């Protein structure tokens, strides 16, 4: 299963609260069941949320399962021009 959440690392309230909830639920599921779920944090601000920024941000939520995804500004511009 995939659990998809769109947000950004500079979000002050909603994003951290939601990621904390996701991490807590995965912890309650236990390792065997949590391993069947891939929680994806997809940034809506790829200009600031680089892979390095996501690599520092996601560990704050104490879940080894969270996966951060970002894009490049060039790819974002290509999608916006469609």
N, C-alpha and C positions, 0 to 999 in steps of 0.2 A: 504494500500500500504506500501511497505517497500522500503526505500532508503538506499542502502548499500554503505558504504565508508570504504576502507581499508587504514590504516595509522598507525602512532605511535606518541606518545606524545612528543618525542624529535625532531620531524621534525620541522625545523625552518621556512619554507616558505609555501610550498604547503598545508600541512595538516591544519594549522590554517586558511589560506586564504579560503580553501574550506569549512571548518566547519563554518566560518563566513558567507559565501555565503548561505549555507544551512539554517542557523539560520535566516538570513535576508529574504529569500524566505518564510520560514514558518511564519514569522511575517507578511509579506505582505498578505499571504493567509487568515489570521485571525484565531481565535481560532477554529471555527467550522470546517473549511476545513483542517487546520493544524492537528487537532486531528485525522484525517483519515490517516495520514502518520506517519510511524514510521521510523525516521532516525537512522540507526545503524552505529556506529563507531566501526569497528572491528580492533583491534590492530594486527599488524604483528610482534610485539615485546612483547609477553606475559611475558618474563623474567623480563623486566623492567616495563611494563605497567600492574601493579597489579590492582585489583579492587579499592584499596585506591588511587592509582595514577590517575586512570580514574575519580574517584569521585571528585578529586580536579581540574582536567583538564577541563572537559566538562562544568562546570558552567561558565567558562570564556567566553563562547560564548552566554550567556544570552538566552538560549532556554531551556525551560522545557521539550522539546520533545526529545532531543538527548539521545540516549541510548548507553552506552559504553559496549563492550563485549571483554573479554580476555579469555585466556585459561591457563592451567597449563603447566609447562615445561614437566611433564610426558606425558601429552596428546599430546603436540607438538612432542615429541620424538616418540611416538607411530605412529603418522601420517607420520613422516619422514621415518620411517623404512618400510613402505608398499611398 
